[in-house]
């Protein structure tokens, strides 16, 4: 049916007054889907109606006399399959994970569920090609706390929840990008962090196939986040900025113009420190993708309304929690929310999120 619908759209395109059904932006053409209330795309069809000549003229005369006009029609050209090729599994995943002291459980949930998420998406694409980045959301290298007089300098360790951190061993490997808001994380330190530098072949993101520990290394951000400087939405804008993605930028090589961008916020507190409005964040991310907001999937695992009995230690969508991250992702055509209090994140990632990525990837037509 999709082949027939697109063929009909090609025929109707011969009329210069008819809309083409496609929108073009700088370097990218996107097949425009219709959207459900949740932002997921649904298929549309295009119909054409035949027109006949009016009364009179040669056609009507030939008809009344019984004469039949014939035309030599060449066989239709072989257009192959006109179905959009989609992103062919070329996806840039960007994770923005809060490192606040309340996030130990949520990070463990993500680490447990992400491999299945990737496998679910990869099963739909024969040429699966990913970049995966975890973003610095507060502009600090959190190991500085470990190296402070409170811990390493006086006690020789970083506390019972950071046994893996080796005082002084890797300090000389820390550079400006490790302290840059929006830069990819490659050395998470402190309680419940990975506590070792990540070996990513010189990149600040995972490119292609890597050992399973690679995602754990970048996504296990720990719980030493600076509450005053954590800026989830602002760090997204920095992460996709031309400055950080230029040839000499911290994130050089991460963003690809022909890849779908999947943004994933994971936080259990409000993004009250970000300066930029939801509209400004949306505009910056869309600009980074050539002006095409259908090249972006926005996901957020954040507090939801309480249903039933409260779960101890869970943060619900009520004061003091605000709406900023919800407002940000709500502007994107492809978006979905998950519950930060869920016992298991796998149903969200393997179900609704994977389906949304699949739909967006099939609709996105890179040039």
NUVEXKE-686592 format. One record per atom (N, C-alpha, C): residue in three letters; x, y, z. Coordinates in steps of 0.2 Angstrom, whole numbers, plus 2048, in hexadecimal, padded with zeros to 3 digits. Example, Ala and Ser with C-alpha at 12.3 -4.5 7.8 and 13.67 -1.06 7.14 Angstrom:
BEGIN
Ala8427E4827
Ala83E7EA827
Ala8427F0827
Ser8407F5823
Ser8447FB824
Ser840800827
END
This chain:
BEGIN
Unk8047FA800
Unk800800800
Unk804806800
Unk80A806804
Unk80E80C804
Unk81180D7FD
Unk8138087F9
Unk8168097F2
Unk81080D7EE
Unk80A80A7EF
Unk80580D7EB
Unk8038157ED
Unk8038167F3
Unk80281D7F5
Unk8088217F3
Unk80E81F7F3
Unk8138247F1
Unk8138247E9
Unk81181F7E6
Unk8108207DE
Unk80B8257DD
Unk8068257E0
Unk80082A7DF
Unk8038317E0
Unk8078317E6
Unk80A8387E7
Unk80E83A7E2
Unk8128367DE
Unk8168387D9
Unk81283A7D3
Unk80C8377D2
Unk8088397CC
Unk80583F7CD
Unk8028407D4
Unk7FF8477D5
Unk80484C7D5
Unk80B84B7D6
Unk8108507D6
Unk8118537CF
Unk80E8507CA
Unk80E8537C3
Unk80A85A7C3
Unk80585B7C7
Unk8018617C8
Unk8058657CC
Unk80886B7CA
Unk80C8707CD
Unk8088737D3
Unk8028737D3
Unk7FE8757D9
Unk7FD8717DF
Unk7FF86A7DE
Unk7FE8657E3
Unk8048657E7
Unk8028647EE
Unk8088637F3
Unk80B85D7F2
Unk81285D7F3
Unk8168577F1
Unk8168527F7
Unk8148547FD
Unk81484F802
Unk81B84E805
Unk820852803
Unk827852806
Unk829859808
Unk82D85980D
Unk83086080F
Unk83785F80E
Unk83A86580C
Unk84186580B
Unk84586A80F
Unk84A868812
Unk84E86D816
Unk85586C813
Unk85A870817
Unk861870814
Unk864869815
Unk86486680F
Unk86885F80E
Unk864859810
Unk85D85A812
Unk859855815
Unk852855812
Unk850850810
Unk84984F80E
Unk84584B812
Unk83F84C815
Unk83C84881A
Unk835847817
Unk833840817
Unk82C83E816
Unk82884081C
Unk82384481B
Unk81F847820
Unk819842822
Unk81A83F828
Unk81583B82B
Unk80F83F82E
Unk80A83C82F
Unk80583F834
Unk80683C83B
Unk805840840
Unk80783F847
Unk80183D84B
Unk802838850
Unk7FD837855
Unk7FE83C85A
Unk7FA83B85F
Unk7FA840865
Unk80183F869
Unk804839869
Unk80A83886C
Unk81083A868
Unk80F83C862
Unk81583E85E
Unk817839859
Unk81583285A
Unk81782D855
Unk81482E84E
Unk81882C849
Unk81582D842
Unk810827840
Unk80B82983C
Unk80782483A
Unk807825832
Unk80582082F
Unk806820827
Unk800824824
Unk80182781F
Unk7FC82B81B
Unk7FC828814
Unk7F682A811
Unk7F682880A
Unk7F382E806
Unk7F582D7FF
Unk7F38337FB
Unk7EF8307F5
Unk7E98337F4
Unk7E58317EF
Unk7E48367E9
Unk7E38337E3
Unk7E28387DD
Unk7DC8367DA
Unk7D983B7D7
Unk7D283A7D4
Unk7D383C7CC
Unk7D08387C8
Unk7D18397C1
Unk7CC83E7BF
Unk7CE8427B9
Unk7CA8477B6
Unk7C98457AF
Unk7C38477AD
Unk7C18467A6
Unk7C084C7A2
Unk7C184C79C
Unk7C0852798
Unk7B9854798
Unk7B885B797
Unk7B185D797
Unk7AD85C790
Unk7A785E78F
Unk7A385C789
Unk7A6861784
Unk7A585E77E
Unk7A7862778
Unk7AE860776
Unk7B1863771
Unk7B886276F
Unk7B985C76B
Unk7BF85A769
Unk7C0854765
Unk7BF84E769
Unk7C184E770
Unk7C0848773
Unk7B8846773
Unk7B484B774
Unk7AD849775
Unk7AA84776E
Unk7AD84A769
Unk7AB849762
Unk7AD842760
Unk7B3840762
Unk7B6839760
Unk7B1834764
Unk7AF83676A
Unk7AB83176E
Unk7A583076B
Unk7A1836768
Unk79B835765
Unk79B83175F
Unk7A083275B
Unk7A182E755
Unk7A3827755
Unk7A582575B
Unk7A781E75C
Unk7AE81D75B
Unk7B2822759
Unk7B9822758
Unk7BD82175E
Unk7C281D75E
Unk7C681C764
Unk7CD81E763
Unk7D0823767
Unk7D7825766
Unk7DB82076A
Unk7E181F768
Unk7E681A76B
Unk7EC81E76C
Unk7F081C771
Unk7F781F772
Unk7FC81A773
Unk80281A770
Unk807815772
Unk80A817778
Unk80981377E
Unk80B814784
Unk812810786
Unk817813787
Unk81D810789
Unk81C80D790
Unk820807792
Unk81F804798
Unk82180979D
Unk81E8097A3
Unk82080E7A9
Unk82780C7AB
Unk82B8127AC
Unk8328117AF
Unk83280D7B5
Unk8388097B6
Unk8398057BC
Unk83C80A7C1
Unk83880C7C6
Unk83A8117CB
Unk83D80D7D1
Unk83D8067D1
Unk83F8027D7
Unk83A8047DC
Unk83C8037E2
Unk8378047E8
Unk83880B7EA
Unk83280F7E9
Unk8328167EB
Unk8328187F3
Unk8318127F7
Unk8308137FE
Unk837817801
Unk83681C805
Unk83B81F808
Unk84081A80B
Unk84781B80A
Unk84C81780C
Unk84D817814
Unk84B81D817
Unk84C81E81E
Unk85381E820
Unk85581E826
Unk85C820829
Unk860819828
Unk85D814826
Unk86180D826
Unk86580C82C
Unk86280E832
Unk86580C838
Unk86B81083A
Unk86C816837
Unk87181B838
Unk86E81F83E
Unk87081E844
Unk86D82284A
Unk87282584E
Unk87182B850
Unk87582E855
Unk87182E85C
Unk87382B861
Unk87082B867
Unk87483086C
Unk87083486F
Unk873839874
Unk86F83887A
Unk873836880
Unk870835886
Unk87283B88B
Unk86D83E88E
Unk86E844893
Unk86B841899
Unk87083F89E
Unk86E83B8A4
Unk87083F8AA
Unk86B8418AE
Unk86D8448B4
Unk8718408B9
Unk8768448BB
Unk87B8418C0
Unk87A8438C7
Unk8738458C9
Unk8728478CF
Unk8728418D4
Unk8728438DB
Unk87383E8E0
Unk86D8398E0
Unk86783A8DD
Unk8628368DD
Unk8618318D7
Unk8668318D3
Unk86682D8CD
Unk8698268CC
Unk86B8248D2
Unk86F81D8D2
Unk86A8188CF
Unk8648178D1
Unk8608128CE
Unk85E8138C7
Unk85D8198C5
Unk85B81A8BE
Unk8618198B9
Unk86781A8BB
Unk86D8188B7
Unk86D8118B6
Unk86C80D8BB
Unk86C8068BB
Unk8678038B6
Unk8618068B7
Unk85C8048B2
Unk85D8058AB
Unk86080B8A9
Unk86280D8A2
Unk8688088A0
Unk86D8068A4
Unk8728018A2
Unk86F7FB8A1
Unk86A7F98A4
Unk8677F28A3
Unk8627F289D
Unk85F7F789B
Unk85A7F7896
Unk85D7F988F
Unk8627FD88F
Unk864800889
Unk8677FB883
Unk86A7F5885
Unk86C7F0880
Unk8667ED87D
Unk8617EC880
Unk85B7E987D
Unk8587EE878
Unk8587F587A
Unk8567FA876
Unk8597FA86F
Unk8607FA86F
Unk8647FA869
Unk8637F4865
Unk8627EE868
Unk8617E8865
Unk85A7E8861
Unk8557EB865
Unk84E7EB862
Unk84E7F085B
Unk8527F585C
Unk8527FA856
Unk8567F7850
Unk85C7F4852
Unk8617F184D
Unk85D7EB849
Unk8587E884C
Unk8557E2849
Unk8517E5843
Unk84F7EB843
Unk84B7EE83D
Unk8507F1838
Unk8567F1839
Unk85B7F4834
Unk8617F0832
Unk8617EF82C
Unk8677EA82A
Unk86E7EE82B
Unk86E7F482A
Unk8747F882A
Unk8747FC830
Unk8747F9836
Unk8747FD83C
Unk87A80083E
Unk87A80783F
Unk88080B840
Unk87F810845
Unk88281084B
Unk880814850
Unk886818853
Unk88581E855
Unk889822859
Unk885823860
Unk889822866
Unk88582386C
Unk88A827871
Unk88682D873
Unk88A831877
Unk88683287E
Unk88A833883
Unk88783588A
Unk88A83C88B
Unk88584188D
Unk88784888D
Unk88884B894
Unk88D84F894
Unk88F85289B
Unk88985889C
Unk8868578A1
Unk88085B8A2
Unk8818608A8
Unk8878618AA
Unk8888668AF
Unk88F86A8AE
Unk8938688A9
Unk89986B8A8
Unk89F86A8AC
Unk89F8658B0
Unk8A48638B5
Unk8A785C8B3
Unk8AD85B8B5
Unk8B08558B5
Unk8AF8538BD
Unk8AB84E8BE
Unk8A984C8C5
Unk8AE8498C9
Unk8B38478C6
Unk8B98448C9
Unk8BD8498CE
Unk8BC8508CC
Unk8BF8558D1
Unk8BD8548D8
Unk8B68528D9
Unk8B48518E0
Unk8B884B8E3
Unk8B98468DF
Unk8BD8408E2
Unk8C48428E4
Unk8C78478DF
Unk8CE8498E0
Unk8CF84E8E6
Unk8C98508E9
Unk8C98568ED
Unk8CC8548F4
Unk8CE8588F9
Unk8D08578FF
Unk8CB852903
Unk8C5853902
Unk8C084F906
Unk8C1847904
Unk8C48468FE
Unk8C483E8FD
Unk8CB83C8FB
Unk8CD83D8F5
Unk8D483A8F3
Unk8DA83D8F7
Unk8DA8438F7
Unk8E08468FA
Unk8E1845902
Unk8DC843905
Unk8DC84290C
Unk8DB83A90E
Unk8D683890A
Unk8D483190C
Unk8D682B907
Unk8D982E901
Unk8DC8298FD
Unk8D68258F8
Unk8D08278F9
Unk8CB8248F5
Unk8C58298F4
Unk8C08278F0
Unk8BA82B8EF
Unk8B48298F2
Unk8B58258F7
Unk8AF8238FB
Unk8AD81C8F9
Unk8A88198FE
Unk8A78128FD
Unk8A38108F7
Unk89F8158F4
Unk89B8148EE
Unk89F8168E7
Unk8A68178E8
Unk8AA8188E2
Unk8B18158E3
Unk8B080E8E5
Unk8B680A8E6
Unk8BA80A8E0
Unk8B780A8DA
Unk8BB8098D4
Unk8BF80F8D2
Unk8BE8158D5
Unk8C281B8D3
Unk8C981A8D6
Unk8CE81B8D2
Unk8D581B8D4
Unk8D88228D4
Unk8D98248DA
Unk8DB82B8DC
Unk8E282D8D8
Unk8E18328D4
Unk8E78358D1
Unk8E98318CA
Unk8E782B8C9
Unk8E98278C3
Unk8E882A8BD
Unk8E282D8BC
Unk8E082F8B5
Unk8DF8378B4
Unk8E183A8B9
Unk8E08428BA
Unk8E38458B4
Unk8E98438B1
Unk8ED8468AC
Unk8E98458A5
Unk8E48408A5
Unk8E083F89F
Unk8DA84489E
Unk8D98488A3
Unk8D384C8A3
Unk8D58538A0
Unk8D085489B
Unk8D285A897
Unk8CC85F897
Unk8CC865893
Unk8C6869893
Unk8C0866891
Unk8BF86288D
Unk8B985F88B
Unk8B685B890
Unk8BA858895
Unk8B785589B
Unk8B385A89F
Unk8B486089E
Unk8B18658A3
Unk8AC86A89F
Unk8AA867899
Unk8A686B894
Unk89F869894
Unk89A86E896
Unk89386C895
Unk89186A88E
Unk88E86588D
Unk88C862887
Unk89185D883
Unk89785D886
Unk89C858883
Unk89B851885
Unk89D84D881
Unk89C846882
Unk8A0843888
Unk89D83F88C
Unk8A183D892
Unk8A5837891
Unk8AB837893
Unk8B0831892
Unk8B382F899
Unk8B283389E
Unk8B58318A5
Unk8B08338AA
Unk8AB82F8AC
Unk8A78308B1
Unk8AA82D8B8
Unk8A98328BD
Unk8AD8308C3
Unk8A88328C9
Unk8AA82E8CF
Unk8A68308D5
Unk8A182A8D7
Unk89D82B8DC
Unk8998258DE
Unk8948238D8
Unk89481C8D7
Unk8908188D3
Unk89281A8CB
Unk89781D8CA
Unk89A81E8C3
Unk89E8198C1
Unk8A08198BB
Unk8A48148B8
Unk8AB8148BB
Unk8AE81A8BC
Unk8B481C8BF
Unk8BA81A8BB
Unk8BA8198B5
Unk8C08188B1
Unk8BF81C8AA
Unk8C481E8A7
Unk8C38218A0
Unk8C181C89B
Unk8BD81E896
Unk8BA81A891
Unk8BE81A88B
Unk8C0814888
Unk8C4813882
Unk8BF81387C
Unk8BE819879
Unk8BA81A873
Unk8BD81C86D
Unk8C381A86C
Unk8C781B866
Unk8C8822865
Unk8C982686A
Unk8CA82D869
Unk8C4831869
Unk8BE82E868
Unk8B8832868
Unk8B583386F
Unk8B083886F
Unk8AC838875
Unk8A5835874
Unk8A5830870
Unk89F82D86F
Unk8A082686D
Unk89C82186D
Unk89D81A86B
Unk89B81A863
Unk89F81885F
Unk89E817858
Unk89E810856
Unk89880E853
Unk897807851
Unk897802856
Unk89A7FC855
Unk89A7F785A
Unk89F7F885F
Unk89D7F7865
Unk8A27F886B
Unk8A17F2870
Unk8A57F1874
Unk8A47ED87A
Unk89E7EF87E
Unk89A7EB881
Unk8957ED885
Unk8977F288B
Unk89D7F188D
Unk89F7F6893
Unk89F7FD890
Unk8A07FE88A
Unk8A1805888
Unk89B809889
Unk895807889
Unk88F80A88A
Unk88F80B892
Unk890806896
Unk89080789D
Unk89580D89F
Unk89B80D89B
Unk8A081289D
Unk89D81989C
Unk89A81A897
Unk898821895
Unk891823899
Unk88D81E89A
Unk88681F89D
Unk88681F8A4
Unk88B81C8A8
Unk88B81B8AF
Unk88E8218B2
Unk88A8278B2
Unk88D82D8B3
Unk88E82F8BB
Unk88B82B8BF
Unk88C82C8C6
Unk8878318C9
Unk8888328CF
Unk8848378D3
Unk88783D8D6
Unk88C83F8D3
Unk8908458D5
Unk88E84B8D1
Unk88884B8CE
Unk8868518CA
Unk8858578CE
Unk88785D8CB
Unk8868638CF
Unk87F8668CE
Unk87C8668D3
Unk8758688D3
Unk87486F8D1
Unk8798748D2
Unk87887B8D0
Unk87987C8C8
Unk87E8778C5
Unk8808788BE
Unk87D8738BA
Unk87986E8BC
Unk8768698B7
Unk87186D8B3
Unk87286C8AD
Unk86D8708A8
Unk86C86B8A2
Unk8668678A3
Unk86586189E
Unk864864897
Unk85F869896
Unk85D86B890
Unk86386F88D
Unk866874891
Unk86B87888E
Unk87187388C
Unk87386E88F
Unk87886A88D
Unk877866887
Unk870865885
Unk86E86287F
Unk870867879
Unk86E86E87A
Unk870873875
Unk878873874
Unk87B873879
Unk883873879
Unk88586D875
Unk882867877
Unk885861874
Unk88486186C
Unk87F864869
Unk87E864862
Unk88086A85F
Unk88386F863
Unk886875860
Unk88B87485B
Unk88C879856
Unk891879851
Unk898879854
Unk89987D85A
Unk89F87D85D
Unk8A2876860
Unk89D872863
Unk89F86C866
Unk8A0867860
Unk89C86885B
Unk89C862855
Unk8A086484F
Unk8A486A850
Unk8A886C84B
Unk8AF86784B
Unk8B3868846
Unk8B9864845
Unk8BD86384B
Unk8BD86984F
Unk8C2869855
Unk8BE86985B
Unk8B786885B
Unk8B3868861
Unk8B3861865
Unk8B186186B
Unk8B185C86F
Unk8AD85686C
Unk8A8857869
Unk8A3852866
Unk8A485185F
Unk8AA85385C
Unk8AB852855
Unk8A984B852
Unk8A584B84D
Unk8A484584A
Unk89E84184C
Unk89B844852
Unk895840854
Unk88F841850
Unk88D84784F
Unk88784984B
Unk888847844
Unk884843841
Unk884842839
Unk87E844836
Unk87E848830
Unk87984B82D
Unk87484682A
Unk876840829
Unk87283B826
Unk87083682B
Unk870837832
Unk86E833837
Unk86883683B
Unk86483183D
Unk85F833842
Unk862835849
Unk86083A84C
Unk86283C853
Unk85D83A858
Unk85F83685D
Unk85A834862
Unk85D837868
Unk85983C86B
Unk85B83F872
Unk85783C877
Unk85B83A87D
Unk858836882
Unk85A83A889
Unk85583D88C
Unk856840893
Unk85483B898
Unk85883B89D
Unk8568378A3
Unk85883B8A9
Unk85283D8AD
Unk8538418B3
Unk84D8408B7
Unk84E8418BE
Unk8498408C3
Unk8488478C6
Unk84B84C8C4
Unk84A8538C7
Unk8498588C1
Unk84685D8C3
Unk8448628BE
Unk84B8658BB
Unk84A8688B5
Unk85086B8B1
Unk84F8728B3
Unk8508748B9
Unk84F87B8BB
Unk8548808BA
Unk85A87D8B8
Unk8608818B7
Unk8618838B0
Unk85E8808AB
Unk85F8828A4
Unk85C8898A3
Unk86088D89F
Unk85E89389D
Unk859894897
Unk85A88F892
Unk85788F88C
Unk85088D88C
Unk84B890889
Unk84488E889
Unk844888884
Unk83E884885
Unk83D87E881
Unk83D88087A
Unk83B886877
Unk83B888870
Unk84288986E
Unk84688C872
Unk84D88D870
Unk851886870
Unk850882874
Unk85387B874
Unk85187786D
Unk84A87786C
Unk848874866
Unk84B877860
Unk84B87E85F
Unk84E881859
Unk85587F858
Unk85987F85E
Unk86087D85D
Unk86187685B
Unk85D87185E
Unk85E86B85C
Unk85C869854
Unk85786D852
Unk85486C84B
Unk85986F847
Unk85C875848
Unk861878844
Unk867873843
Unk869870849
Unk86F86B848
Unk86D865843
Unk867864842
Unk86585E83E
Unk862861837
Unk865867835
Unk86386A82E
Unk85C86D82E
Unk85986E833
Unk853871833
Unk84D86C833
Unk84E866834
Unk849860833
Unk84885D83A
Unk84285F83D
Unk84185C843
Unk83E855843
Unk83D85283D
Unk83B84B83C
Unk84284783C
Unk84784A83D
Unk84E84683D
Unk850845844
Unk84B847849
Unk84D846850
Unk847842854
Unk84983E858
Unk84583B85D
Unk84683D864
Unk842840868
Unk84384286F
Unk84083E874
Unk84483B878
Unk84183687D
Unk843839884
Unk83F838889
Unk84083B890
Unk83D836895
Unk842833899
Unk84082F89F
Unk8408348A5
Unk83A8368A7
Unk83983B8AC
Unk83383A8B0
Unk83283D8B6
Unk82D83C8BA
Unk82683D8B7
Unk8218388B9
Unk81B8388B6
Unk8168398BC
Unk80F83A8BA
Unk80A83B8BF
Unk80A8358C3
Unk8098358CA
Unk8088308CE
Unk80182C8CD
Unk8028268CC
Unk7FC8218CB
Unk7FC81C8D0
Unk7F781C8D5
Unk7F78178DA
Unk7FC8198E0
Unk7FE8148E3
Unk8028158E9
Unk8098178E7
Unk80C81C8EB
Unk81281F8EA
Unk81881A8EB
Unk81D81A8E7
Unk8238168E8
Unk82881A8EC
Unk82A8178F1
Unk82F81A8F5
Unk83581C8F1
Unk8378238F2
Unk83D8258EF
Unk83C8288E8
Unk8368278E5
Unk8348298DE
Unk8328308DE
Unk8348338D8
Unk83283A8D7
Unk82D83A8D2
Unk82783E8D4
Unk82183E8CF
Unk8218458CC
Unk81C8458C7
Unk81B84B8C4
Unk8178508C8
Unk8198538CD
Unk8168588D1
Unk81B85C8D4
Unk8198628D7
Unk81E8668DA
Unk8238628DF
Unk8298638DE
Unk82D8698DB
Unk82F8678D4
Unk82D8618D1
Unk82F8608CA
Unk82B8648C5
Unk82F8678C0
Unk82C86B8BB
Unk82B8688B5
Unk82A86C8AF
Unk8288698A9
Unk82D86A8A3
Unk83386D8A5
Unk83786F89F
Unk83986A89A
Unk83C86489D
Unk83E85F898
Unk83885C894
Unk83285C897
Unk82C85A894
Unk82A85F88E
Unk82B865890
Unk82A86B88B
Unk82E86A885
Unk835868887
Unk83A868881
Unk83886287C
Unk83785C87F
Unk83685787A
Unk82F857877
Unk82A85B87A
Unk82385C878
Unk82385F871
Unk82886386F
Unk829867869
Unk82B863863
Unk82D85D864
Unk83085885F
Unk82A85485C
Unk829853856
Unk82484E853
Unk825847856
Unk82B845856
Unk82C83E859
Unk82E83F860
Unk82A83D865
Unk82C83D86C
Unk828838870
Unk82B837876
Unk82883287A
Unk82B833881
Unk827831886
Unk82983288D
Unk82982B891
Unk82E82A895
Unk82E824899
Unk82E8268A1
Unk82C8218A5
Unk82B8238AC
Unk8328218B0
Unk8348278B3
Unk83B8268B6
Unk83A8218BC
Unk8348208BF
Unk83381C8C4
Unk8318148C2
Unk8328138BC
Unk83080C8BA
Unk8358078BD
Unk8328018BE
Unk8377FC8C1
Unk83C7F98BC
Unk83A7FA8B5
Unk83E7F88B0
Unk83D7FD8AA
Unk8427FF8A7
Unk8428048A1
Unk84280089B
Unk8437FA89B
Unk8437F6895
Unk83C7F6891
Unk8367F6894
Unk8307F6890
Unk8307FD88C
Unk83280288F
Unk83280988C
Unk836809886
Unk83D807887
Unk842808882
Unk84080387C
Unk83F7FC87E
Unk83E7F7879
Unk8377F8876
Unk8327FB879
Unk82B7FC876
Unk82A803873
Unk828807876
Unk82680E873
Unk82B811870
Unk831812874
Unk837815871
Unk83A81286B
Unk83B80C86B
Unk83D808865
Unk83980985F
Unk832809860
Unk82D80985B
Unk82E810858
Unk82E81585C
Unk82F81C85A
Unk83581D856
Unk83B81B858
Unk84181B854
Unk84081884D
Unk83D81284D
Unk83C80F847
Unk838813842
Unk832816844
Unk82E81A840
Unk83282083E
Unk835823842
Unk839829840
Unk83E82883B
Unk84282283C
Unk847820838
Unk84581F831
Unk83F81B830
Unk83C81A82A
Unk83A820826
Unk83882582A
Unk83582B827
Unk83B830825
Unk84082F828
Unk846834827
Unk84A832820
Unk84A83781C
Unk84E835815
Unk85483A815
Unk85A837817
Unk86083C816
Unk86183C80E
Unk86584280D
Unk867843806
Unk86F844806
END
